[in-house]
Amino acid sequence: MTRFAIYAGDTLIGWSDLEAIDRSMATAFGVLSTEAGYERVRDRIISLRDEDQSEVGLTARMGGDQPLVCEFVHIADYSDEITDGGLEVSVHGITDPKIDALFPVA
């Protein structure tokens, strides 16, 4: 399984397996496991969890290298309300590579 690196600008903030897929919307979702860099953006992500987070500069990369071309990346961080977990990342409107190439049908 491919791991996807999540960045805020040039800073690695976490990883996800993007284990859930909505093929019709070319969107993938998953639990976000954070890296140390996440602490720099955590408060801003929480404040924007129900809004546009484009100012944070979120991107996703396959295996840490290849950028995923998509409409936007969003993090739902409820760690201030839920003590066990509460972090999900979603990558919306993936166009390159195509969603079926990233997540082949078994």
N, C-alpha and C positions, 0 to 999 in steps of 0.2 A: 504494500500500500504506500502511496506517495504521501509524504508530509508536505504541508504548505507553510511557508514562512510568511508571517504578517509583519509589515513594516509601517512605521509612522515616519514619513520622510525617509531618511537614510538609516534610521535606527530600528534594529530588529526588536520587536516587542513581544513576539510569541509564535507559536506553532499550532497547527490544527491538521487533523486528518480529513476535515470536511466530509464527515461521514453520512450526511443526509443530502439528497439531491432532489431538486425540482427541475426536471428536464424541460418542461413546458416553459419555464421562465429562465432557463439557463443559469440557475442559481444553486449554489452549494452552501451548506451550513455545517458547523461543527463546534465542538468544545474548544475553547482557546486556552492553551497552556502558556502562561506568560514567561517572559525572560525579564532580566533586571531592567531593561530599557522601558518596560511598560509603566513603571512607577513615574516616569517623567510625564506621561500623558494620561494617567489613570483618572485624575480629577476632571480633566476636560472631557474625556470619554464618558464618564458618568454624567456630567452635566448635559451632554448632548445625546444621551442614549436613546431618546425618542425623537431625535431631530437629525438634520443633515450634519455629517461629521467631516465634510470635505476639507475644512480648514486644518484638520489634523494630518492630512496627506496619507491616508491609509491605502496600502497596496498589498497584493498577495503575490507570492512567487512560488513556483513549483520547485520543490526540492531546495529552495533557498536561492536559486539562480534565475530561472526563466520567469519573467513577469507574466501574470495572467492579464490579458486585456479584458476589461470588464467596465460596466457602468459605474459601479462604486463598491466599496468595502465598508461594512458597518459592524461595530462591536456593541453588543448589548451587555453591559456590565452592571449586574445587580449585586456585586460583592458588598456594597454598603448596606444592603437589606437582607441578603442571604449569606450566612456564614460558610456554608459548604457548597462551593461552586459558584454559579451565578454568572459565568462568562461564556458568551457565545459569539462567534464571528460568522458573518454571512458575506458571500461574494456574489453580487448580483449582476445579471446580464453578461455572463462570460461569453466572449466571442472568439478568443484565440488563446490557446487551442480550443477547439470546439468541445462542448460539454460531453458529447459522446466519446471523443478521443480521451478526455481526461478520466471519465468514469464509464468504461465499457460495460455494456449490459452482459451480465453473466449468463 
